[in-house]
């Protein structure tokens, strides 16, 4: 069946329909990862967007549910050059085509994804439509595309209620969801699926209690902490700061998530209270942006964003460069940053944009990239250990 991708500048790509049969309007973005398409599809940060994969062949190892970063896929649509219909992988559960159909995600294959990516790089991220209607009318469609916004998507992707994951010695040795009975019970009730064995084998966070504010968190954030022995309590995005602080966490994590950070006004107000509490805080991606907004800084939308597993970032303290996994379309404006409040800690080697902040006089640091890195390299996973050390430093100073 024919399918069409229509961009708001009037460009039309003709290809083959894949996935669920339905029409969608969404923001069109591209991801440069060469593998990890399932982790991309199940990353809640893609809510409100349709993803174009720049790697030409997608689906060749099928779908392995153990690798999912949440319980379902979140992109509105999926755009590929070629979709593999016959996967080859002993861990494969179903084909990617069946996965898209089962979860109501439409897509298009057979288009020149290099040309689409070049358009988005030159003109910037734009909205588009995926449709199988060959009688489309550009005069009526383009105004609809230009009017589209992702809206307040954080509330859509966050967990519905609080739950806890408990890290144990057995957990760290055997994998995040094969440990204690209490962990398995909490995971079952939270709808988290069994994971492959963790690469982490240390328990430097044993006995520590971490509150994770779920703004659209990938599962591996909580699992990276639990595998280090931490007890992780996950809170819905709209949770009041007073409720989190009343549980007396040793540290607080702010997760990744989708959408324009400036639309999260209520969440920003609560984060401002968390900042004032003097509790050690580590924030990733959207959490990084919201902490900056909560402390008087500003953010702006990038031309086409950073999405992929090959983005170099420089640690300004050590001078070392790490290859990072990223997925964001907004960035903190360091020109409007009060250096008495926070200073840049990481920068992007390619374009010089901010990739992290260290907060003056606080045990708080934030990064724009993903240290849990699924998909992507594990270069910056040490940041979870840095967070644990900050918690211990704060505890020892009491």
Order of alpha helices (4+ residues) and beta strands (2+ residues): beta-beta-beta-alpha-beta-beta-beta-beta-alpha-beta-alpha-beta-alpha-alpha-beta-alpha-alpha-beta-alpha-beta-alpha-beta-alpha-beta-alpha-beta-beta-beta-beta-beta-alpha
